[in-house]
Amino acid sequence: MIKDLAQALQVVLVFDNTRQFKRQFKALERLIPRLQDALKDYGPWTSLKGYNSPNHLGLATDQVNVTLERFDKPLPQDGFSSVLSNALTATLRPDLFQAVKQHKRAILIEVAAGSVPGIAAALANSGADSDFIASLGPMLGDVANTDSFERRLLIAQTVATALIGEMMPSAVHWCQSHQLLDGATFVKLASVGFNPVLYVAPFPFGAGAGPDGPQKVGLRAIGSQHFLGKEVIFAPEDTDPQQLFQNHQHILEFLTYCRALGRILGDMETFSTDAPGADVIEVRHNADNPQFPNGYIELRRRLPDAPKPRSVVTTQMLSEQQLSAAVRGDRNALPKNTQQPAEVGPQSLRSKLRFLYATLRYHRVGRLLAGLVFLYILFTQFPAPEFLVAYVEGR
């Protein structure tokens, strides 16, 4: 997780009006007074004079740095592949897809840990040990601390909002959760401060046809790994667009609940709201997909006629004030240091066996070890057949 937190947070603003763009962003250094005023609550800030040029601008504190880069030509489309592959955005906002594909100018915003641009990301990408990176906290702006990461999120929002005040872009690419937004919507989401809707984006994926034929659709919660250490997925189900939005809401409720509670709900635990007839959502911890080497958290709707688990786990009840504070970002009871992962609630034997199976499955010795485990369970957990006992005693 520390590698994810060490990466620079990026926001890309794309523009289609070249004349106004040239006038508004003729020299980026002209933006320093406006940015320093917008960022005064996170300062004091100093200008990185050796970095600055007509196309580059850098500001820094002793904990974080902000850099801007102006592009007087379209950016390569490869950089937008993550958002252009999102079927949900393609369906709901085709205008934003066109804005990205037809843009003529762009500004890249980066917010990174430490007072020197590029150091934290370079260390993380070098494969340096996580403990070593964490030990450089004073130099890298305490990169292992989630509070520091969330502070950088707020700074990125503030800088992007200030630039949009200079000129409205045709689209905003919020890279942390791979979202594509229009400028007005981005400002609305970014201006409230901590906002899970901005940080956790729904990415639909198909999983084949259901029993009656319709396509099953699941949701990946892009960006959730930055807050829980693992990506959250809502299990595929026969659904319609409205149900997808509800499932995304359940993902946000799960993130908020865990932050308020101070631990991640365990395998087979459930959560729900107090609304009459509200969905009961079941939590499962899985490690059966090599795409998620650290495992993932799967949420699924518990059907009314589904059999109840043998052991019912009751989670702590939280007050409305605690939940509201978690939504605003004022409360995060999860461990702040990524070297001390959040506690996970009670797990069932089933989840442990699933984890063991998935681990063995992707190792060459998996089959042999799985066979030995099976024989161990067979001969230690179950009584031997009578004919085998008689045969052994007869010898």
VMD Tcl script that draws the C-alpha trace (Angstrom):
set ca {
  {0.00 0.00 0.00}
  {2.84 2.40 0.75}
  {3.84 2.32 -2.94}
  {0.37 3.56 -3.88}
  {0.50 6.34 -1.31}
  {3.98 7.42 -2.45}
  {2.89 8.06 -6.02}
  {2.20 11.66 -7.02}
  {-1.47 12.56 -7.17}
  {-2.28 13.75 -10.68}
  {-5.06 15.88 -12.13}
  {-5.22 16.62 -15.85}
  {-7.22 19.56 -17.22}
  {-7.84 19.46 -20.97}
  {-8.93 22.44 -23.07}
  {-10.27 22.98 -26.58}
  {-10.03 26.79 -26.81}
  {-6.42 27.46 -27.82}
  {-6.70 31.24 -27.99}
  {-8.12 31.68 -24.50}
  {-5.72 29.03 -23.14}
  {-2.72 30.94 -24.48}
  {-4.02 34.16 -22.93}
  {-4.86 32.70 -19.50}
  {-1.76 30.52 -19.09}
  {0.84 32.54 -20.98}
  {3.35 32.09 -18.15}
  {2.58 29.77 -15.27}
  {4.54 31.90 -12.77}
  {1.75 34.44 -13.00}
  {-0.39 31.93 -11.09}
  {1.82 31.93 -7.97}
  {-0.12 34.62 -6.04}
  {-3.45 32.95 -6.74}
  {-2.17 29.48 -5.76}
  {-0.46 30.73 -2.60}
  {-3.71 32.37 -1.54}
  {-5.75 29.25 -2.31}
  {-3.26 27.05 -0.43}
  {-2.68 29.32 2.56}
  {-4.26 26.81 4.96}
  {-1.65 24.21 3.93}
  {1.41 26.48 3.85}
  {3.62 28.36 4.05}
  {4.65 27.77 0.43}
  {7.85 28.71 -1.35}
  {8.40 28.90 -5.10}
  {10.79 26.33 -6.59}
  {12.74 28.89 -8.59}
  {15.10 26.36 -10.16}
  {12.14 24.35 -11.42}
  {10.02 27.20 -12.74}
  {9.85 28.11 -16.42}
  {7.12 29.41 -18.75}
  {5.75 25.85 -19.01}
  {6.53 24.65 -15.47}
  {5.69 25.84 -11.99}
  {6.61 24.41 -8.61}
  {5.62 25.26 -5.04}
  {6.62 23.38 -1.89}
  {6.43 23.19 1.87}
  {8.71 20.99 3.96}
  {6.12 18.17 3.65}
  {4.63 18.37 0.16}
  {5.29 19.77 -3.31}
  {2.95 20.92 -6.08}
  {4.02 21.10 -9.71}
  {2.20 22.30 -12.83}
  {3.13 21.56 -16.42}
  {1.56 23.25 -19.43}
  {1.17 21.36 -22.71}
  {0.67 23.36 -25.89}
  {-0.35 20.25 -27.81}
  {-2.69 17.32 -27.14}
  {-1.53 14.71 -24.65}
  {-1.13 11.10 -25.85}
  {-4.37 9.14 -25.59}
  {-2.58 6.32 -23.75}
  {-2.60 8.44 -20.62}
  {-6.39 8.40 -20.62}
  {-6.83 4.67 -21.27}
  {-8.08 4.01 -17.75}
  {-11.02 6.40 -18.05}
  {-11.75 5.78 -21.71}
  {-12.27 2.08 -20.93}
  {-14.98 2.78 -18.34}
  {-18.26 1.71 -19.95}
  {-20.29 3.61 -17.36}
  {-18.71 6.95 -18.23}
  {-18.89 6.18 -21.93}
  {-22.64 5.63 -21.65}
  {-23.49 8.54 -19.36}
  {-21.03 11.20 -20.54}
  {-20.00 10.64 -24.17}
  {-19.29 14.39 -24.38}
  {-16.37 13.97 -21.97}
  {-14.93 11.20 -24.13}
  {-15.06 13.54 -27.08}
  {-13.45 16.31 -25.04}
  {-10.49 14.06 -24.21}
  {-10.09 12.77 -27.74}
  {-10.34 16.21 -29.34}
  {-8.52 18.39 -26.78}
  {-5.83 20.76 -28.01}
  {-4.13 21.95 -24.81}
  {-3.67 20.57 -21.28}
  {-2.27 21.25 -17.82}
  {-0.92 18.47 -15.60}
  {-1.10 19.00 -11.83}
  {0.99 16.79 -9.53}
  {0.92 16.80 -5.74}
  {3.59 14.65 -4.12}
  {5.13 13.93 -0.74}
  {8.32 15.70 0.28}
  {9.79 19.07 -0.59}
  {11.55 17.89 -3.75}
  {9.47 16.75 -6.77}
  {9.88 13.14 -7.84}
  {11.85 11.78 -4.87}
  {9.04 9.84 -3.15}
  {7.75 8.25 -6.35}
  {11.27 7.34 -7.49}
  {11.96 5.56 -4.21}
  {8.66 3.69 -4.34}
  {9.23 2.61 -7.94}
  {12.81 1.53 -7.20}
  {11.54 -1.36 -5.11}
  {12.94 0.06 -1.88}
  {11.74 -1.67 1.27}
  {8.54 -0.19 2.72}
  {10.10 0.13 6.17}
  {12.99 2.09 4.69}
  {10.64 4.42 2.83}
  {8.59 4.92 5.99}
  {11.76 5.74 7.95}
  {12.34 8.70 5.63}
  {9.10 10.29 6.79}
  {10.55 13.73 7.60}
  {12.17 13.90 4.14}
  {9.19 12.51 2.25}
  {6.42 14.24 4.14}
  {5.48 11.19 6.21}
  {4.47 9.25 3.11}
  {3.33 6.19 5.08}
  {0.73 8.16 6.99}
  {-2.80 8.10 5.56}
  {-3.55 11.49 7.10}
  {-0.69 12.89 5.01}
  {-2.09 11.20 1.91}
  {-5.56 12.64 2.50}
  {-4.04 16.06 3.04}
  {-2.41 15.77 -0.39}
  {-5.79 14.85 -1.85}
  {-7.25 18.09 -0.48}
  {-4.31 20.06 -1.86}
  {-4.82 18.54 -5.32}
  {-8.49 19.47 -5.18}
  {-7.64 23.02 -4.16}
  {-5.07 23.55 -6.91}
  {-7.34 22.12 -9.61}
  {-10.25 24.26 -8.44}
  {-8.06 27.39 -8.52}
  {-6.99 26.67 -12.11}
  {-10.57 26.03 -13.17}
  {-11.31 29.49 -11.77}
  {-8.84 30.83 -14.33}
  {-10.37 28.94 -17.26}
  {-13.05 26.25 -17.47}
  {-11.61 23.05 -18.97}
  {-13.54 20.84 -21.36}
  {-12.86 17.84 -19.06}
  {-11.05 16.96 -15.83}
  {-9.21 13.66 -15.39}
  {-8.98 12.95 -11.64}
  {-6.34 10.24 -11.82}
  {-6.44 8.92 -8.22}
  {-9.76 7.15 -8.88}
  {-9.61 7.32 -12.70}
  {-12.64 9.56 -13.06}
  {-13.55 11.83 -15.95}
  {-15.65 14.86 -14.97}
  {-16.75 18.17 -16.41}
  {-15.28 21.23 -14.71}
  {-18.44 22.34 -12.92}
  {-19.09 18.88 -11.46}
  {-15.49 18.57 -10.34}
  {-15.60 21.92 -8.53}
  {-18.84 20.90 -6.81}
  {-17.30 17.61 -5.58}
  {-13.90 19.09 -4.72}
  {-15.17 22.14 -2.84}
  {-16.69 20.17 0.05}
  {-13.31 18.95 1.27}
  {-12.96 15.24 1.94}
  {-15.30 13.54 -0.50}
  {-15.49 9.72 -0.93}
  {-17.56 10.22 -4.11}
  {-14.49 11.80 -5.72}
  {-12.05 9.25 -4.32}
  {-13.87 5.99 -5.08}
  {-15.15 5.52 -8.62}
  {-17.35 2.71 -9.96}
  {-15.87 0.66 -12.78}
  {-18.34 -1.92 -14.13}
  {-17.23 -5.31 -15.37}
  {-19.17 -8.18 -16.93}
  {-19.20 -11.70 -15.55}
  {-21.21 -13.71 -18.06}
  {-24.91 -14.35 -18.28}
  {-27.14 -15.12 -15.32}
  {-29.50 -18.12 -15.01}
  {-32.21 -16.34 -17.03}
  {-29.90 -14.90 -19.63}
  {-29.22 -11.25 -18.66}
  {-25.65 -10.08 -18.27}
  {-24.24 -10.12 -14.77}
  {-22.45 -6.90 -13.89}
  {-20.12 -6.18 -10.98}
  {-18.37 -3.03 -9.81}
  {-14.75 -2.39 -9.01}
  {-14.29 0.47 -6.55}
  {-11.28 2.20 -8.11}
  {-9.41 4.17 -5.44}
  {-10.75 2.22 -2.44}
  {-7.34 0.57 -1.98}
  {-5.89 3.92 -0.92}
  {-8.09 3.93 2.19}
  {-8.56 0.24 3.08}
  {-5.36 -1.30 1.76}
  {-7.33 -3.55 -0.61}
  {-9.62 -2.86 -3.49}
  {-13.33 -3.33 -2.89}
  {-15.52 -5.12 -5.42}
  {-19.28 -5.47 -5.49}
  {-20.11 -8.97 -6.70}
  {-21.63 -9.35 -10.16}
  {-25.39 -9.75 -10.25}
  {-28.32 -9.40 -12.62}
  {-28.82 -5.68 -12.46}
  {-29.96 -2.51 -14.14}
  {-28.30 0.93 -14.19}
  {-30.19 2.10 -11.11}
  {-29.00 -0.96 -9.19}
  {-25.42 -0.19 -10.17}
  {-25.70 3.23 -8.57}
  {-27.12 1.64 -5.40}
  {-24.24 -0.84 -5.31}
  {-21.77 2.02 -5.64}
  {-23.55 3.69 -2.71}
  {-23.12 0.49 -0.67}
  {-19.39 0.58 -1.40}
  {-19.18 4.16 -0.09}
  {-21.20 3.14 2.98}
  {-18.74 0.30 3.62}
  {-15.73 2.62 3.40}
  {-17.38 5.13 5.71}
  {-18.45 2.49 8.21}
  {-14.95 0.99 8.43}
  {-13.37 4.41 8.97}
  {-15.87 5.22 11.69}
  {-15.58 1.80 13.34}
  {-11.79 1.61 13.29}
  {-11.45 -1.77 11.63}
  {-12.39 -3.49 8.40}
  {-15.44 -5.71 8.69}
  {-14.46 -9.36 8.66}
  {-15.42 -12.27 6.47}
  {-19.21 -12.95 6.50}
  {-19.96 -9.86 8.60}
  {-22.81 -7.73 7.35}
  {-23.83 -4.09 7.43}
  {-26.95 -2.13 6.53}
  {-28.66 1.20 7.06}
  {-31.65 1.86 9.30}
  {-33.95 2.54 6.34}
  {-36.98 0.22 6.12}
  {-36.28 -2.62 3.70}
  {-32.64 -1.61 3.32}
  {-30.28 -4.07 1.67}
  {-28.17 -6.27 3.95}
  {-24.65 -6.34 2.51}
  {-22.33 -9.24 3.22}
  {-18.55 -8.83 3.38}
  {-16.14 -11.44 2.08}
  {-12.36 -11.41 2.07}
  {-10.98 -13.15 -1.02}
  {-7.56 -13.96 -2.38}
  {-8.47 -15.93 -5.50}
  {-7.42 -13.47 -8.19}
  {-3.76 -12.85 -9.17}
  {-4.77 -9.37 -10.33}
  {-5.02 -8.49 -6.62}
  {-1.85 -9.91 -4.99}
  {-2.89 -8.53 -1.60}
  {-6.40 -9.93 -1.91}
  {-9.61 -7.96 -2.27}
  {-12.82 -7.29 -0.37}
  {-16.02 -8.47 -2.00}
  {-19.41 -7.07 -1.09}
  {-22.60 -8.86 -2.06}
  {-26.26 -8.36 -1.40}
  {-27.72 -10.97 0.95}
  {-30.95 -12.18 -0.62}
  {-34.03 -12.38 1.66}
  {-34.29 -16.16 1.24}
  {-30.56 -16.82 1.59}
  {-29.58 -19.21 4.40}
  {-28.26 -17.43 7.47}
  {-24.66 -18.21 8.45}
  {-24.15 -20.54 11.39}
  {-22.34 -17.90 13.39}
  {-23.84 -14.43 13.41}
  {-21.31 -11.65 13.97}
  {-22.67 -8.50 15.52}
  {-20.74 -5.36 14.69}
  {-20.47 -2.34 16.93}
  {-23.30 0.17 16.60}
  {-22.17 3.64 15.65}
  {-23.81 6.95 16.32}
  {-25.05 9.25 13.57}
  {-22.43 11.78 14.65}
  {-19.61 9.25 14.18}
  {-20.82 8.26 10.74}
  {-21.31 11.87 9.68}
  {-17.79 12.71 10.83}
  {-16.42 9.79 8.78}
  {-18.25 11.02 5.69}
  {-16.72 14.49 6.14}
  {-13.27 13.05 6.75}
  {-13.19 14.38 10.31}
  {-13.10 10.86 11.75}
  {-10.83 8.04 10.65}
  {-10.32 5.49 13.39}
  {-8.36 3.13 11.12}
  {-4.60 2.98 11.79}
  {-2.94 6.02 10.31}
  {0.36 4.27 9.60}
  {0.24 1.92 6.63}
  {2.93 -0.20 8.29}
  {0.28 -1.13 10.86}
  {-2.59 -2.42 8.71}
  {-6.16 -1.99 9.83}
  {-7.53 -4.76 11.97}
  {-9.88 -7.10 10.14}
  {-12.87 -8.53 11.96}
  {-13.46 -12.22 12.74}
  {-12.97 -14.53 9.78}
  {-14.62 -17.87 9.17}
  {-12.85 -21.18 8.48}
  {-14.28 -20.96 4.98}
  {-12.45 -17.72 4.24}
  {-9.17 -19.12 5.58}
  {-9.48 -22.18 3.38}
  {-10.26 -19.96 0.38}
  {-7.12 -17.95 1.10}
  {-5.02 -21.12 1.44}
  {-6.40 -22.51 -1.80}
  {-5.75 -19.29 -3.72}
  {-2.20 -19.04 -2.36}
  {-1.35 -22.59 -3.34}
  {-3.06 -22.28 -6.69}
  {-0.55 -19.75 -7.99}
  {2.57 -21.57 -6.86}
  {4.19 -24.47 -8.69}
  {4.18 -26.59 -5.54}
  {0.54 -25.81 -4.95}
  {-0.85 -29.17 -6.02}
  {1.57 -31.16 -3.89}
  {0.99 -29.04 -0.81}
  {-2.76 -29.03 -1.37}
  {-2.68 -32.82 -1.53}
  {-0.68 -33.03 1.71}
  {-3.10 -30.63 3.43}
  {-6.03 -32.72 2.22}
  {-4.47 -35.93 3.55}
  {-3.67 -34.26 6.86}
  {-7.27 -33.09 7.27}
  {-8.58 -36.49 6.16}
  {-6.58 -38.50 8.68}
  {-6.69 -36.07 11.61}
  {-10.16 -34.56 11.45}
  {-12.30 -37.56 10.43}
  {-12.60 -41.06 11.94}
  {-10.89 -43.81 9.93}
  {-13.18 -46.28 8.11}
  {-13.85 -49.48 10.09}
  {-12.43 -51.75 7.38}
  {-9.14 -49.81 7.48}
  {-8.94 -50.05 11.28}
  {-9.63 -53.80 11.15}
  {-6.98 -54.27 8.48}
  {-4.34 -52.38 10.48}
  {-5.15 -54.21 13.72}
  {-5.07 -57.56 11.91}
  {-1.51 -56.92 10.84}
}
mol new
graphics top color blue
foreach p $ca { graphics top sphere $p radius 0.5 }
foreach p [lrange $ca 0 end-1] q [lrange $ca 1 end] { graphics top cylinder $p $q radius 0.2 }
display resetview
